[in-house]
Amino acid sequence: MNLLEIDNLKVNINDKEIINGLNLKIDKGQVHALMGQNGCGKSTLAKAITGHFAINVTGGSIKYKNLDLLNMEPEERANRGIFMSFQSPREIPGVNNLYFLKTSLNLKREFNGQEELNSAQMLKKIKTLTKELGIDDKVLKRYVNDGFSGGEKKTNELLQMLLLEPDLIILDEIDSGLDIDALKRVGEGINRLLDGKTSVLIITHYKRVLDYIKPDVVHVMAGGKIVKTGDISIVNILEDKGYGGIDNASS
């Protein structure tokens, strides 16, 4: 079953065409890796899926759970189970991390017709996760990402992800700024969600993150579209020969 289906997508940013006729299908439970040189449109695709204000979809369609995603506001997309981990997570001074987590989860629960969790239930749930992830509970008292190191920001997003239990996870260069130990911790956390129902789209330049989060399918982008699709062997070619080793014929 296709969780996400993108057909002939075209996207502009500031009147410049970034994505030109992109097609992509992600089945429920699949892990897809998306690779490509800088400027080819990888992050723009992620923004189109999540509804970023800067992008302008000029053609094509995106269906999510057989619904028209392009007619949804960003908050509805999130409440329906789409989660994006940013390359550089924003700092939000003045907003308590625990309050942010509680509000995010309860808004999603309300949207899906579930009862809200009270403060005691929420704290128990979050502290269970922080213990399992080896996260110091002190982060719950801090402002969201304010003064966090790169690894702390990514770990904090992992905590959000595990709490919200999304159906589609988009990881935009999650390996950026992480040391080996932090990357391993993040990879192990994401793998906990891979239950055969959750799907993942990993946007990356490097193989190392794919050593922890194993992709079922690998895509290469160039010129605003996907030009090559295959298995992990594509990554090995890129590591050995660079993008010049990948021909631009679709497969």
DODO-987235 format. One record per residue: residue number from 0; x, y, z of N, C-alpha, C in turn. Coordinates in nm, 4 decimals, decimal comma. Layout:
! DODO-987235
nuvo/n_u/n_v/n_w/ca_u/ca_v/ca_w/c_u/c_v/c_w
NUM/X/Y/Z/X/Y/Z/X/Y/Z
...
END
This chain:
! DODO-987235
nuvo/n_u/n_v/n_w/ca_u/ca_v/ca_w/c_u/c_v/c_w
0/0,0838/-0,1193/0,0000/0,0000/0,0000/0,0000/0,0875/0,1245/0,0000
1/0,0602/0,2195/-0,0919/0,1364/0,3431/-0,0971/0,0938/0,4364/0,0159
2/0,1882/0,4688/0,1014/0,1606/0,5693/0,2043/0,1724/0,7083/0,1432
3/0,2741/0,7253/0,0588/0,2981/0,8532/-0,0077/0,3135/0,8288/-0,1570
4/0,2441/0,9078/-0,2370/0,2534/0,8943/-0,3827/0,2651/1,0332/-0,4439
5/0,3791/1,0593/-0,5078/0,4047/1,1886/-0,5711/0,4094/1,1673/-0,7216
6/0,3321/1,2485/-0,7923/0,3202/1,2308/-0,9378/0,3508/1,3621/-1,0102
7/0,4571/1,3608/-1,0920/0,4929/1,4725/-1,1798/0,4973/1,6061/-1,1052
8/0,5589/1,6055/-0,9876/0,5614/1,7250/-0,9029/0,6549/1,8320/-0,9602
9/0,6045/1,9567/-0,9578/0,6849/2,0715/-0,9994/0,6757/2,1779/-0,8898
10/0,7906/2,2290/-0,8508/0,7963/2,3234/-0,7389/0,8874/2,4403/-0,7737
11/0,8398/2,5623/-0,7434/0,9191/2,6835/-0,7589/0,9513/2,7430/-0,6223
12/1,0664/2,8059/-0,6133/1,1005/2,8902/-0,4985/1,1541/3,0214/-0,5539
13/1,0873/3,1325/-0,5168/1,1253/3,2654/-0,5666/1,1313/3,2680/-0,7196
14/1,0279/3,2083/-0,7805/1,0138/3,2049/-0,9268/1,1215/3,1239/-0,9984
15/1,1953/3,0434/-0,9220/1,2937/2,9552/-0,9836/1,2475/2,8108/-0,9683
16/1,2420/2,7396/-1,0808/1,1967/2,6004/-1,0754/1,3062/2,5128/-1,0145
17/1,2712/2,4475/-0,9041/1,3668/2,3616/-0,8334/1,3364/2,2148/-0,8596
18/1,2094/2,1787/-0,8562/1,1682/2,0412/-0,8841/1,0878/2,0404/-1,0128
19/1,1234/1,9483/-1,1020/1,0640/1,9480/-1,2358/1,0229/1,8069/-1,2766
20/0,9000/1,7694/-1,2426/0,8469/1,6400/-1,2861/0,8940/1,5228/-1,2036
21/0,8953/1,5381/-1,0719/0,9430/1,4315/-0,9831/0,8327/1,3309/-0,9526
22/0,8688/1,2029/-0,9560/0,7773/1,0944/-0,9217/0,8385/1,0093/-0,8105
23/0,7563/0,9732/-0,7123/0,8060/0,8943/-0,5995/0,6896/0,8239/-0,5314
24/0,7098/0,6965/-0,4992/0,6110/0,6210/-0,4225/0,6813/0,5556/-0,3042
25/0,6242/0,5731/-0,1867/0,6765/0,5098/-0,0657/0,5659/0,4260/-0,0042
26/0,5905/0,2973/0,0071/0,4923/0,2070/0,0670/0,4999/0,2126/0,2187
27/0,3922/0,1714/0,2808/0,3891/0,1635/0,4270/0,4990/0,0695/0,4751
28/0,5785/0,1176/0,5717/0,6837/0,0356/0,6308/0,8166/0,0396/0,5587
29/0,8260/0,1117/0,4472/0,9507/0,1168/0,3712/1,0427/0,2290/0,4189
30/1,1737/0,2063/0,3996/1,2744/0,3088/0,4241/1,3375/0,3450/0,2898
31/1,3264/0,4721/0,2518/1,3839/0,5205/0,1270/1,4950/0,6202/0,1577
32/1,6053/0,6110/0,0851/1,7134/0,7084/0,0940/1,7133/0,7930/-0,0324
33/1,7303/0,9245/-0,0155/1,7342/1,0172/-0,1283/1,8678/1,0901/-0,1263
34/1,9439/1,0744/-0,2349/2,0770/1,1329/-0,2429/2,0874/1,2195/-0,3679
35/2,1860/1,3066/-0,3686/2,2050/1,3950/-0,4831/2,2930/1,5116/-0,4451
36/2,3487/1,5773/-0,5452/2,4375/1,6892/-0,5200/2,3603/1,8083/-0,4636
37/2,4330/1,9016/-0,4016/2,3710/2,0220/-0,3486/2,2944/2,0957/-0,4589
38/2,1755/2,1432/-0,4231/2,0970/2,2215/-0,5169/2,0084/2,1425/-0,6106
39/2,0070/2,0098/-0,5956/1,9274/1,9289/-0,6890/1,7796/1,9235/-0,6507
40/1,7446/1,9679/-0,5278/1,6031/1,9732/-0,4907/1,5619/1,8813/-0,3778
41/1,6561/1,8192/-0,3101/1,6215/1,7225/-0,2053/1,5445/1,7886/-0,0902
42/1,6005/1,8962/-0,0368/1,5342/1,9634/0,0754/1,4057/2,0323/0,0308
43/1,4023/2,0775/-0,0929/1,2794/2,1373/-0,1463/1,1673/2,0342/-0,1500
44/1,2011/1,9110/-0,1839/1,1008/1,8047/-0,1828/1,0451/1,7850/-0,0421
45/1,1334/1,7824/0,0567/1,0891/1,7669/0,1953/0,9959/1,8805/0,2346
46/1,0302/2,0024/0,1934/0,9459/2,1179/0,2251/0,8103/2,1088/0,1547
47/0,8087/2,0561/0,0344/0,6819/2,0408/-0,0371/0,5904/1,9411/0,0334
48/0,6481/1,8346/0,0866/0,5690/1,7335/0,1561/0,5130/1,7887/0,2868
49/0,5920/1,8699/0,3556/0,5496/1,9195/0,4871/0,4741/2,0514/0,4799
50/0,4750/2,1178/0,3644/0,3958/2,2398/0,3500/0,4678/2,3665/0,3903
51/0,5964/2,3752/0,3650/0,6751/2,4941/0,4009/0,6242/2,6162/0,3241
52/0,6207/2,7308/0,3915/0,5635/2,8518/0,3332/0,6404/2,9033/0,2118
53/0,7686/2,8698/0,2000/0,8524/2,9280/0,0949/0,8326/2,8617/-0,0408
54/0,7712/2,7443/-0,0426/0,7624/2,6717/-0,1699/0,6289/2,6982/-0,2394
55/0,6328/2,6885/-0,3709/0,5130/2,7079/-0,4531/0,4996/2,5897/-0,5477
56/0,4025/2,5044/-0,5217/0,3788/2,3888/-0,6085/0,3048/2,4356/-0,7325
57/0,3664/2,4181/-0,8487/0,3071/2,4658/-0,9739/0,2488/2,3545/-1,0601
58/0,2704/2,2295/-1,0197/0,2157/2,1197/-1,0981/0,2313/1,9869/-1,0270
59/0,1523/1,8892/-1,0695/0,1605/1,7555/-1,0120/0,0787/1,7402/-0,8858
60/0,0958/1,6280/-0,8200/0,0154/1,5973/-0,7016/0,0978/1,5213/-0,5983
61/0,0542/1,5340/-0,4733/0,1090/1,4537/-0,3642/-0,0084/1,3944/-0,2881
62/-0,0145/1,2622/-0,2852/-0,1185/1,1942/-0,2089/-0,0550/1,1250/-0,0883
63/-0,1209/1,1395/0,0259/-0,0740/1,0784/0,1497/-0,1926/1,0070/0,2122
64/-0,1797/0,8760/0,2295/-0,2917/0,7939/0,2770/-0,4133/0,8143/0,1879
65/-0,3878/0,8281/0,0558/-0,4905/0,8488/-0,0462/-0,5656/0,9809/-0,0315
66/-0,5091/1,0741/0,0437/-0,5669/1,2073/0,0582/-0,4794/1,3080/-0,0157
67/-0,5400/1,4182/-0,0611/-0,4666/1,5225/-0,1311/-0,3871/1,6045/-0,0297
68/-0,2581/1,5795/-0,0224/-0,1756/1,6452/0,0775/-0,1645/1,7954/0,0522
69/-0,1672/1,8360/-0,0733/-0,1447/1,9762/-0,1066/-0,2587/2,0661/-0,0604
70/-0,3741/2,0084/-0,0279/-0,4857/2,0870/0,0237/-0,4848/2,0973/0,1759
71/-0,3832/2,0401/0,2406/-0,3756/2,0419/0,3871/-0,2792/2,1505/0,4349
72/-0,3142/2,2141/0,5450/-0,2230/2,3053/0,6121/-0,1104/2,2236/0,6780
73/0,0045/2,2852/0,7041/0,1158/2,2112/0,7654/0,0787/2,1406/0,8947
74/-0,0028/2,2061/0,9802/-0,0382/2,1439/1,1081/-0,1254/2,0203/1,0885
75/-0,2093/2,0198/0,9841/-0,2896/1,9005/0,9574/-0,2005/1,7868/0,9081
76/-0,1035/1,8192/0,8269/-0,0095/1,7175/0,7781/0,0634/1,6523/0,8963
77/0,1035/1,7368/0,9924/0,1725/1,6849/1,1109/0,0784/1,5982/1,1941
78/-0,0433/1,6443/1,2137/-0,1389/1,5681/1,2947/-0,1810/1,4384/1,2279
79/-0,1687/1,4322/1,0965/-0,2007/1,3082/1,0245/-0,0816/1,2127/1,0198
80/0,0302/1,2525/1,0825/0,1387/1,1561/1,0981/0,2652/1,1820/1,0215
81/0,2864/1,3050/0,9702/0,4110/1,3373/0,9004/0,5025/1,4137/0,9956
82/0,6249/1,3670/1,0087/0,7230/1,4310/1,0974/0,8495/1,4579/1,0181
83/0,9000/1,5808/1,0300/1,0248/1,6148/0,9623/1,1303/1,6542/1,0633
84/1,2463/1,5900/1,0539/1,3619/1,6259/1,1346/1,4488/1,7192/1,0524
85/1,4719/1,8394/1,1038/1,5400/1,9424/1,0269/1,6912/1,9271/1,0313
86/1,7552/1,9766/0,9254/1,9004/1,9750/0,9187/1,9591/2,0639/1,0288
87/1,8959/2,1777/1,0520/1,9386/2,2696/1,1588/1,8161/2,3090/1,2403
88/1,7808/2,2307/1,3420/1,6608/2,2590/1,4217/1,6646/2,3986/1,4829
89/1,5496/2,4665/1,4781/1,5408/2,6029/1,5299/1,5426/2,6053/1,6828
90/1,6039/2,7097/1,7361/1,5962/2,7365/1,8786/1,4715/2,8203/1,9062
91/1,4019/2,7894/2,0157/1,2805/2,8633/2,0508/1,2945/2,9137/2,1940
92/1,3657/3,0237/2,2128/1,3839/3,0770/2,3477/1,2496/3,1121/2,4116
93/1,2370/3,0828/2,5400/1,1155/3,1167/2,6133/1,0091/3,0094/2,6137
94/1,0260/2,9052/2,5309/0,9277/2,7964/2,5264/0,9874/2,6738/2,5944
95/0,9283/2,6348/2,7057/0,9763/2,5205/2,7821/0,9641/2,3916/2,7014
96/1,0684/2,3097/2,7054/1,0727/2,1878/2,6248/0,9614/2,0899/2,6623
97/0,9392/2,0702/2,7919/0,8349/1,9784/2,8363/0,6978/2,0272/2,7935
98/0,6740/2,1568/2,8071/0,5456/2,2140/2,7645/0,5259/2,1958/2,6142
99/0,6336/2,2163/2,5383/0,6279/2,2009/2,3931/0,5908/2,0567/2,3558
100/0,6543/1,9602/2,4207/0,6270/1,8196/2,3924/0,4836/1,7829/2,4297
101/0,4402/1,8293/2,5457/0,3046/1,7997/2,5927/0,2007/1,8577/2,4980
102/0,2201/1,9828/2,4591/0,1240/2,0480/2,3693/0,1190/1,9791/2,2339
103/0,2358/1,9438/2,1794/0,2414/1,8791/2,0478/0,1655/1,7467/2,0482
104/0,1903/1,6647/2,1503/0,1266/1,5340/2,1551/-0,0234/1,5472/2,1785
105/-0,0646/1,6340/2,2682/-0,2068/1,6461/2,2970/-0,2856/1,7059/2,1808
106/-0,2246/1,7936/2,1040/-0,2916/1,8455/1,9839/-0,3132/1,7340/1,8817
107/-0,2123/1,6479/1,8678/-0,2275/1,5348/1,7760/-0,3338/1,4380/1,8269
108/-0,3343/1,4103/1,9568/-0,4332/1,3202/2,0142/-0,5754/1,3772/1,9969
109/-0,5901/1,5062/2,0179/-0,7208/1,5702/1,9996/-0,7672/1,5595/1,8545
110/-0,6748/1,5832/1,7609/-0,7075/1,5748/1,6185/-0,7572/1,4358/1,5822
111/-0,6976/1,3338/1,6443/-0,7325/1,1952/1,6128/-0,8401/1,1372/1,7049
112/-0,9085/1,2242/1,7804/-1,0208/1,1811/1,8629/-0,9814/1,1047/1,9871
113/-0,8575/1,1252/2,0353/-0,8107/1,0580/2,1563/-0,8143/1,1549/2,2747
114/-0,8226/1,0979/2,3938/-0,8210/1,1813/2,5133/-0,6828/1,2422/2,5343
115/-0,6798/1,3643/2,5842/-0,5530/1,4281/2,6167/-0,4898/1,3610/2,7380
116/-0,3584/1,3618/2,7426/-0,2875/1,3109/2,8587/-0,2698/1,4256/2,9592
117/-0,2906/1,3955/3,0872/-0,2674/1,4987/3,1870/-0,1176/1,5119/3,2146
118/-0,0808/1,6067/3,2984/0,0605/1,6357/3,3211/0,1360/1,5152/3,3768
119/0,0720/1,4436/3,4705/0,1381/1,3276/3,5313/0,1587/1,2166/3,4289
120/0,0570/1,1891/3,3462/0,0674/1,0855/3,2436/0,1752/1,1223/3,1411
121/0,1768/1,2508/3,1043/0,2725/1,2969/3,0051/0,4153/1,2865/3,0581
122/0,4360/1,3303/3,1815/0,5702/1,3273/3,2392/0,6218/1,1840/3,2492
123/0,5339/1,0916/3,2874/0,5737/0,9512/3,2973/0,6147/0,8971/3,1606
124/0,5365/0,9298/3,0590/0,5635/0,8814/2,9235/0,6959/0,9375/2,8714
125/0,7178/1,0662/2,8930/0,8385/1,1300/2,8424/0,9614/1,0818/2,9173
126/0,9503/1,0673/3,0486/1,0661/1,0230/3,1271/1,1032/0,8786/3,0952
127/1,0059/0,7977/3,0572/1,0361/0,6619/3,0126/1,1232/0,6665/2,8877
128/1,0899/0,7579/2,7954/1,1656/0,7713/2,6719/1,3053/0,8278/2,6970
129/1,3137/0,9307/2,7811/1,4467/0,9888/2,8076/1,5400/0,8868/2,8721
130/1,4836/0,8025/2,9584/1,5649/0,6984/3,0222/1,6137/0,5973/2,9191
131/1,5237/0,5554/2,8303/1,5601/0,4570/2,7283/1,6629/0,5133/2,6311
132/1,6562/0,6452/2,6052/1,7470/0,7077/2,5099/1,8757/0,7578/2,5752
133/1,8809/0,7516/2,7072/1,9978/0,8017/2,7769/2,0075/0,9525/2,7748
134/1,8912/1,0206/2,7761/1,8864/1,1667/2,7729/1,8700/1,2193/2,9150
135/1,9478/1,3191/2,9508/1,9375/1,3816/3,0821/1,8039/1,4545/3,0929
136/1,7267/1,4263/3,1993/1,5961/1,4894/3,2177/1,6030/1,6409/3,2278
137/1,7228/1,6946/3,2474/1,7366/1,8399/3,2586/1,6941/1,9115/3,1301
138/1,7010/1,8398/3,0168/1,6615/1,9042/2,8903/1,5138/1,9412/2,8910
139/1,4329/1,8724/2,9725/1,2899/1,8997/2,9772/1,2610/2,0360/3,0387
140/1,3527/2,0848/3,1209/1,3332/2,2134/3,1876/1,3899/2,3290/3,1063
141/1,4661/2,2976/3,0016/1,5280/2,4021/2,9200/1,4324/2,4485/2,8110
142/1,4653/2,5626/2,7505/1,3876/2,6096/2,6366/1,4225/2,5242/2,5144
143/1,3287/2,5129/2,4209/1,3423/2,4222/2,3064/1,4672/2,4557/2,2251
144/1,5638/2,3650/2,2316/1,6891/2,3737/2,1549/1,7760/2,4944/2,1894
145/1,7351/2,5755/2,2859/1,8082/2,6985/2,3164/1,9415/2,6667/2,3849
146/2,0510/2,6973/2,3175/2,1830/2,6684/2,3697/2,2235/2,5228/2,3575
147/2,1463/2,4431/2,2859/2,1784/2,3018/2,2681/2,2925/2,2865/2,1678
148/2,3747/2,1855/2,1873/2,4739/2,1498/2,0862/2,4013/2,0844/1,9679
149/2,4747/2,0630/1,8583/2,4142/1,9988/1,7419/2,3584/1,8612/1,7746
150/2,4355/1,7839/1,8511/2,3901/1,6504/1,8894/2,2696/1,6550/1,9804
151/2,2665/1,7525/2,0725/2,1518/1,7661/2,1632/2,0259/1,8034/2,0871
152/2,0405/1,8886/1,9863/1,9232/1,9269/1,9062/1,8658/1,8061/1,8327
153/1,9530/1,7258/1,7730/1,9054/1,6091/1,6988/1,8448/1,5061/1,7943
154/1,9045/1,4906/1,9132/1,8501/1,3976/2,0113/1,7146/1,4459/2,0619
155/1,7002/1,5772/2,0764/1,5730/1,6341/2,1191/1,4650/1,6100/2,0140
156/1,5024/1,6190/1,8873/1,4063/1,5883/1,7803/1,3699/1,4406/1,7811
157/1,4673/1,3565/1,8138/1,4391/1,2132/1,8251/1,3371/1,1885/1,9357
158/1,3502/1,2595/2,0459/1,2535/1,2478/2,1554/1,1142/1,2886/2,1078
159/1,1051/1,3989/2,0340/0,9767/1,4412/1,9774/0,9186/1,3328/1,8871
160/1,0043/1,2761/1,8034/0,9621/1,1752/1,7068/0,9048/1,0509/1,7755
161/0,9761/1,0022/1,8759/0,9314/0,8819/1,9459/0,8020/0,9084/2,0230
162/0,7869/1,0299/2,0720/0,6661/1,0651/2,1461/0,5454/1,0740/2,0534
163/0,5633/1,1309/1,9360/0,4519/1,1539/1,8435/0,4179/1,0318/1,7587
164/0,5106/0,9353/1,7495/0,4884/0,8112/1,6745/0,4310/0,8377/1,5342
165/0,5064/0,9062/1,4485/0,4559/0,9392/1,3140/0,4473/0,8181/1,2230
166/0,3724/0,8357/1,1144/0,3608/0,7313/1,0118/0,4632/0,7508/0,9008
167/0,5018/0,8767/0,8764/0,6031/0,9087/0,7762/0,7053/1,0019/0,8392
168/0,8304/0,9575/0,8427/0,9399/1,0361/0,8995/1,0293/1,0833/0,7858
169/1,0528/1,2149/0,7802/1,1445/1,2726/0,6819/1,2675/1,3217/0,7561
170/1,3822/1,2678/0,7223/1,5077/1,3025/0,7894/1,5939/1,3814/0,6920
171/1,6009/1,5135/0,7111/1,6774/1,5989/0,6209/1,8190/1,6149/0,6750
172/1,9104/1,5342/0,6228/2,0514/1,5350/0,6621/2,0663/1,5285/0,8140
173/2,0027/1,4282/0,8718/2,0070/1,4119/1,0172/2,1479/1,3830/1,0663
174/2,2355/1,3361/0,9778/2,3730/1,3054/1,0171/2,4610/1,4294/1,0248
175/2,4099/1,5440/0,9794/2,4875/1,6674/0,9813/2,5174/1,7103/1,1248
176/2,6440/1,7268/1,1555/2,6846/1,7762/1,2867/2,6859/1,6727/1,3975
177/2,6672/1,5462/1,3648/2,6655/1,4421/1,4669/2,7965/1,3641/1,4684
178/2,8454/1,3361/1,5900/2,9596/1,2466/1,5996/2,9105/1,1018/1,5914
179/3,0008/1,0075/1,5927/2,9652/0,8671/1,5721/2,8690/0,8169/1,6789
180/2,8950/0,8517/1,8059/2,8092/0,8041/1,9140/2,6686/0,8612/1,9038
181/2,6581/0,9918/1,8721/2,5272/1,0558/1,8605/2,4501/0,9982/1,7416
182/2,5197/0,9752/1,6313/2,4539/0,9185/1,5136/2,4019/0,7785/1,5427
183/2,4801/0,7003/1,6143/2,4368/0,5656/1,6507/2,3124/0,5712/1,7384
184/2,3107/0,6629/1,8352/2,1962/0,6761/1,9254/2,0709/0,7167/1,8482
185/2,0871/0,8123/1,7571/1,9736/0,8563/1,6762/1,9251/0,7425/1,5859
186/2,0192/0,6714/1,5241/1,9821/0,5599/1,4371/1,9076/0,4519/1,5120
187/1,9544/0,4185/1,6311/1,8873/0,3164/1,7121/1,7467/0,3618/1,7514
188/1,7319/0,4909/1,7812/1,6003/0,5427/1,8178/1,5020/0,5345/1,7030
189/1,5471/0,5703/1,5822/1,4599/0,5637/1,4653/1,4238/0,4196/1,4330
190/1,5188/0,3302/1,4469/1,4915/0,1890/1,4189/1,3843/0,1313/1,5115
191/1,3695/0,1899/1,6284/1,2643/0,1443/1,7205/1,1250/0,1679/1,6635
192/1,1137/0,2668/1,5742/0,9835/0,2983/1,5157/0,9519/0,2146/1,3917
193/1,0520/0,1424/1,3424/1,0323/0,0674/1,2185/0,9638/-0,0650/1,2479
194/0,8317/-0,0574/1,2573/0,7493/-0,1713/1,2965/0,6746/-0,2332/1,1798
195/0,7146/-0,1990/1,0572/0,6437/-0,2488/0,9398/0,5306/-0,1566/0,8970
196/0,5034/-0,0528/0,9754/0,3981/0,0435/0,9422/0,4546/0,1829/0,9169
197/0,5584/0,2194/0,9912/0,6189/0,3513/0,9779/0,7141/0,3547/0,8589
198/0,7032/0,4601/0,7789/0,7907/0,4777/0,6630/0,8882/0,5908/0,6883
199/1,0049/0,5835/0,6218/1,1100/0,6835/0,6420/1,1657/0,7269/0,5071
200/1,1864/0,8586/0,4925/1,2586/0,9139/0,3788/1,3825/0,9834/0,4341
201/1,5001/0,9274/0,4053/1,6269/0,9812/0,4542/1,6937/1,0611/0,3434
202/1,7143/1,1896/0,3667/1,7873/1,2746/0,2728/1,9297/1,2872/0,3249
203/2,0252/1,2431/0,2454/2,1631/1,2426/0,2950/2,2627/1,2497/0,1802
204/2,3850/1,2903/0,2141/2,4966/1,2878/0,1195/2,5872/1,1680/0,1425
205/2,5746/1,1059/0,2587/2,6769/1,0109/0,3005/2,6202/0,8734/0,3347
206/2,7069/0,7758/0,3235/2,6674/0,6376/0,3494/2,6537/0,6080/0,4978
207/2,7242/0,6820/0,5825/2,7364/0,6398/0,7226/2,6027/0,6309/0,7941
208/2,5091/0,7228/0,7661/2,3787/0,7146/0,8319/2,3030/0,5906/0,7856
209/2,3308/0,5453/0,6620/2,2625/0,4285/0,6077/2,3189/0,2987/0,6636
210/2,4309/0,3085/0,7364/2,4817/0,1919/0,8080/2,3975/0,1634/0,9322
211/2,3274/0,2666/0,9806/2,2440/0,2517/1,1006/2,0954/0,2382/1,0662
212/2,0530/0,3081/0,9619/1,9135/0,3013/0,9183/1,9144/0,2439/0,7769
213/1,8874/0,1155/0,7654/1,9051/0,0447/0,6386/1,7911/0,0770/0,5412
214/1,8231/0,1313/0,4229/1,7177/0,1628/0,3261/1,6746/0,0409/0,2439
215/1,5457/0,0364/0,2140/1,4947/-0,0643/0,1202/1,5167/-0,0191/-0,0234
216/1,5103/0,1129/-0,0441/1,5218/0,1709/-0,1781/1,6110/0,2944/-0,1700
217/1,6951/0,3122/-0,2716/1,7813/0,4301/-0,2801/1,7507/0,5044/-0,4097
218/1,7338/0,6374/-0,3989/1,7085/0,7221/-0,5156/1,8208/0,8238/-0,5298
219/1,8497/0,8620/-0,6536/1,9431/0,9700/-0,6816/1,8679/1,0802/-0,7556
220/1,8799/1,2037/-0,7038/1,8179/1,3193/-0,7681/1,9203/1,3975/-0,8482
221/1,8733/1,4550/-0,9603/1,9542/1,5474/-1,0395/1,8574/1,6301/-1,1233
222/1,8841/1,7585/-1,1332/1,8002/1,8426/-1,2172/1,6556/1,8483/-1,1761
223/1,6296/1,8333/-1,0464/1,4930/1,8473/-0,9972/1,4051/1,7261/-1,0118
224/1,4640/1,6104/-1,0411/1,3845/1,4883/-1,0514/1,4692/1,3683/-1,0095
225/1,4050/1,2565/-0,9887/1,4766/1,1332/-0,9566/1,5219/1,0680/-1,0861
226/1,6524/1,0440/-1,0959/1,7082/0,9910/-1,2204/1,7562/0,8469/-1,2071
227/1,7633/0,7969/-1,0838/1,8100/0,6594/-1,0644/1,7481/0,6032/-0,9383
228/1,6999/0,4812/-0,9455/1,6409/0,4132/-0,8300/1,6930/0,2704/-0,8262
229/1,7287/0,2262/-0,7065/1,7780/0,0894/-0,6927/1,7955/0,0533/-0,5472
230/1,8906/-0,0380/-0,5209/1,9145/-0,0816/-0,3839/2,0404/-0,0155/-0,3292
231/2,0911/-0,0661/-0,2199/2,2059/-0,0060/-0,1518/2,3316/-0,0048/-0,2378
232/2,3347/-0,0843/-0,3434/2,4523/-0,0861/-0,4306/2,4760/0,0500/-0,4958
233/2,3695/0,1291/-0,5117/2,3840/0,2642/-0,5667/2,4734/0,3481/-0,4762
234/2,4547/0,3332/-0,3453/2,5340/0,4099/-0,2490/2,6816/0,3724/-0,2618
235/2,7081/0,2452/-0,2808/2,8467/0,2002/-0,2954/2,9122/0,2594/-0,4199
236/2,8356/0,2716/-0,5268/2,8875/0,3338/-0,6493/2,9205/0,4804/-0,6239
237/2,8308/0,5494/-0,5537/2,8530/0,6908/-0,5228/2,9774/0,7091/-0,4365
238/2,9938/0,6213/-0,3385/3,1107/0,6291/-0,2511/3,2394/0,6074/-0,3292
239/3,2336/0,5211/-0,4294/3,3530/0,4845/-0,5048/3,3835/0,5811/-0,6191
240/3,2788/0,6217/-0,6917/3,2989/0,6979/-0,8151/3,2354/0,8365/-0,8147
241/3,1587/0,8693/-0,7086/3,0890/0,9971/-0,7069/2,9695/0,9951/-0,7990
242/2,9074/1,1107/-0,8162/2,7854/1,1164/-0,8977/2,8135/1,0953/-1,0457
243/2,9387/1,1103/-1,0858/2,9743/1,0817/-1,2235/2,9618/0,9348/-1,2566
244/2,9548/0,8492/-1,1523/2,9411/0,7065/-1,1745/2,7974/0,6618/-1,1944
245/2,7045/0,7572/-1,1765/2,5625/0,7272/-1,1959/2,5160/0,7929/-1,3235
246/2,4701/0,7117/-1,4192/2,4207/0,7714/-1,5426/2,2829/0,8327/-1,5167
247/2,2407/0,9212/-1,6001/2,1162/0,9935/-1,5802/1,9977/0,9282/-1,6477
248/2,0111/0,7993/-1,6764/1,8967/0,7261/-1,7300/1,8186/0,6691/-1,6150
249/1,6875/0,6898/-1,6147/1,6033/0,6367/-1,5063/1,5994/0,4856/-1,5169
250/1,5775/0,4235/-1,3994/1,5708/0,2784/-1,3985/1,4660/0,2329/-1,3022
END
